Amino acid sequence: MTSYGGIWWTSGSVPVAHLWGELDAANAAEVFRVIRTGLGRGEVIIDFSEVVFMGSNVLGELVAFAREAPVSAVAPQGGPARRVLELTGLTATISTFDTVDTARNAH
């Protein structure tokens, strides 16, 4: 199985890193390296709305990133990313929203 996923950005008062596709051991480190490089230590919203699979490597990268910079996650209720974030308890430590607009309005 080939892993296929990536990132695209939108700007605003808080930049949004929109992740998509399958994120796993094959690409998690690179995706979060791009986020780190693009932001430095600034605040970011990471949008998991279009992620169809999220491996444990992504969770490790997300936790490490949240220690370095303020981060909010967008993961709609019922979606695969929200389920993983809830099952691992990360919604208790990382602010999680259903939409990008809701996340932006919280800042």
Backbone hydrogen bonds in HBPLUS format (Angstrom, degrees):
<---DONOR---> <-ACCEPTOR-->    atom                        ^
c    i                          cat <-CA-CA->   ^        H-A-AA   ^      H-
h    n   atom  resd res      DA  || num        DHA   H-A  angle D-A-AA Bond
n    s   type  num  typ     dist DA aas  dist angle  dist       angle   num
A0022-GLU N   A0004-TYR O   2.73 MM  18  5.31 161.9  1.76 146.6 141.4     1
A0006-GLY N   A0020-TRP O   3.10 MM  14  5.51 147.8  2.21 134.2 141.6     2
A0020-TRP N   A0006-GLY O   3.09 MM  14  5.51 148.2  2.19 138.9 141.3     3
A0008-TRP N   A0018-HIS O   2.92 MM  10  5.21 143.4  2.06 140.0 151.7     4
A0018-HIS N   A0008-TRP O   2.73 MM  10  5.21 157.2  1.78 176.3 175.5     5
A0010-THR N   A0016-VAL O   3.02 MM   6  5.25 147.3  2.13 144.2 152.3     6
A0016-VAL N   A0010-THR O   2.87 MM   6  5.25 172.9  1.88 158.5 160.0     7
A0045-ILE N   A0015-PRO O   3.00 MM  30  6.33 159.4  2.05 159.3 165.0     8
A0017-ALA N   A0045-ILE O   2.84 MM  28  6.24 159.3  1.88 165.6 172.0     9
A0047-ASP N   A0017-ALA O   2.83 MM  30  5.96 161.3  1.87 143.3 149.8    10
A0019-LEU N   A0047-ASP O   2.85 MM  28  5.87 170.1  1.86 158.2 161.5    11
A0021-GLY N   A0050-GLU O   2.96 MM  29  6.30 145.2  2.09 144.6 134.5    12
A0052-VAL N   A0021-GLY O   2.86 MM  31  5.36 150.3  1.95 124.3 134.2    13
A0023-LEU N   A0053-PHE O   2.89 MM  30  5.99 174.4  1.89 148.5 150.2    14
A0055-GLY N   A0023-LEU O   2.81 MM  32  6.19 163.6  1.83 157.9 163.4    15
A0027-ASN N   A0024-ASP O   3.06 MM   3  5.76 149.3  2.16 118.4 125.9    16
A0028-ALA N   A0024-ASP O   2.79 MM   4  5.39 154.0  1.86 177.4 173.6    17
A0031-VAL N   A0027-ASN O   2.97 MM   4  6.14 165.3  1.99 161.3 165.5    18
A0032-PHE N   A0028-ALA O   3.04 MM   4  6.26 169.0  2.05 158.3 160.6    19
A0033-ARG N   A0029-ALA O   2.88 MM   4  6.01 137.9  2.06 139.4 151.8    20
A0034-VAL N   A0030-GLU O   2.96 MM   4  6.22 155.2  2.02 150.2 155.6    21
A0035-ILE N   A0031-VAL O   3.08 MM   4  6.43 152.0  2.16 142.8 150.8    22
A0036-ARG N   A0032-PHE O   2.94 MM   4  6.10 166.3  1.96 144.4 148.0    23
A0037-THR N   A0033-ARG O   2.88 MM   4  6.05 163.8  1.90 151.1 155.8    24
A0038-GLY N   A0034-VAL O   2.90 MM   4  5.98 155.5  1.96 146.0 152.8    25
A0039-LEU N   A0035-ILE O   3.09 MM   4  6.19 133.5  2.31 145.7 156.9    26
A0039-LEU N   A0036-ARG O   3.28 MM   3  5.34 137.3  2.48  96.3 107.5    27
A0040-GLY N   A0036-ARG O   2.88 MM   4  5.59 162.7  1.91 154.8 158.4    28
A0042-GLY N   A0039-LEU O   3.36 MM   3  5.35 166.7  2.38 113.0 116.7    29
A0044-VAL N   A0070-PRO O   3.07 MM  26  6.52 151.1  2.15 150.4 158.8    30
A0072-SER N   A0044-VAL O   3.06 MM  28  6.57 147.2  2.17 148.2 157.7    31
A0046-ILE N   A0072-SER O   2.79 MM  26  6.17 169.0  1.80 165.0 165.3    32
A0074-VAL N   A0046-ILE O   2.84 MM  28  6.14 151.0  1.93 152.0 150.6    33
A0048-PHE N   A0074-VAL O   2.70 MM  26  5.62 158.6  1.74 154.3 160.2    34
A0051-VAL N   A0048-PHE O   3.05 MM   3  5.24 166.3  2.06 118.7 119.6    35
A0058-VAL N   A0055-GLY O   3.06 MM   3  5.63 136.3  2.26 112.5 122.4    36
A0060-GLY N   A0056-SER O   3.06 MM   4  6.42 158.8  2.11 152.6 157.5    37
A0061-GLU N   A0057-ASN O   2.99 MM   4  6.23 158.6  2.03 146.8 152.5    38
A0062-LEU N   A0058-VAL O   2.81 MM   4  6.01 155.6  1.87 150.1 157.3    39
A0063-VAL N   A0059-LEU O   2.92 MM   4  6.13 164.4  1.94 154.0 157.4    40
A0064-ALA N   A0060-GLY O   3.03 MM   4  6.18 164.7  2.05 147.3 151.8    41
A0065-PHE N   A0061-GLU O   2.86 MM   4  6.00 157.3  1.91 145.8 152.7    42
A0066-ALA N   A0062-LEU O   2.88 MM   4  6.06 156.5  1.94 148.9 155.2    43
A0067-ARG N   A0064-ALA O   3.21 MM   3  5.31 140.8  2.37  98.2 109.1    44
A0068-GLU N   A0065-PHE O   2.86 MM   3  5.14 144.0  1.99 107.1 118.4    45
A0069-ALA N   A0065-PHE O   3.06 MM   4  6.31 147.3  2.17 158.1 167.8    46
A0073-ALA N   A0095-SER O   2.78 MM  22  6.14 170.2  1.79 165.4 168.9    47
A0097-PHE N   A0073-ALA O   2.81 MM  24  6.24 152.7  1.89 151.5 160.3    48
A0075-ALA N   A0097-PHE O   2.84 MM  22  6.10 155.1  1.90 172.2 177.5    49
A0079-GLY N   A0076-PRO O   3.06 MM   3  5.62 160.4  2.10 136.9 139.1    50
A0083-ARG N   A0079-GLY O   3.11 MM   4  6.34 161.4  2.15 153.0 158.5    51
A0084-VAL N   A0080-PRO O   3.16 MM   4  6.39 160.9  2.20 146.6 150.7    52
A0085-LEU N   A0081-ALA O   2.93 MM   4  6.18 166.5  1.95 155.8 159.6    53
A0086-GLU N   A0082-ARG O   2.81 MM   4  5.97 157.4  1.86 153.5 159.5    54
A0087-LEU N   A0083-ARG O   2.86 MM   4  6.02 166.4  1.88 152.3 156.5    55
A0088-THR N   A0084-VAL O   3.08 MM   4  6.17 148.8  2.18 147.2 154.2    56
A0090-LEU N   A0085-LEU O   2.93 MM   5  5.11 124.2  2.25 155.1 161.1    57
A0089-GLY N   A0086-GLU O   3.07 MM   3  5.05 152.8  2.15 101.8 110.3    58
A0092-ALA N   A0089-GLY O   3.14 MM   3  5.72 158.4  2.19 113.1 119.6    59
A0093-THR N   A0090-LEU O   3.06 MM   3  5.27 146.3  2.18 103.9 113.4    60
A0094-ILE N   A0090-LEU O   2.80 MM   4  5.79 151.3  1.88 162.0 169.4    61
A0103-ALA N   A0099-THR O   3.14 MM   4  6.40 157.9  2.19 143.4 149.4    62
A0104-ARG N   A0100-VAL O   2.83 MM   4  6.09 162.7  1.86 157.6 162.4    63
A0105-ASN N   A0101-ASP O   2.90 MM   4  6.07 157.9  1.95 148.7 154.8    64
A0106-ALA N   A0102-THR O   3.15 MM   4  6.31 129.0  2.43 137.4 149.4    65
A0106-ALA N   A0103-ALA O   3.19 MM   3  5.22 138.6  2.37  97.0 108.5    66
A0107-HIS N   A0104-ARG O   3.11 MM   3  5.48 158.8  2.16 109.5 116.1    67
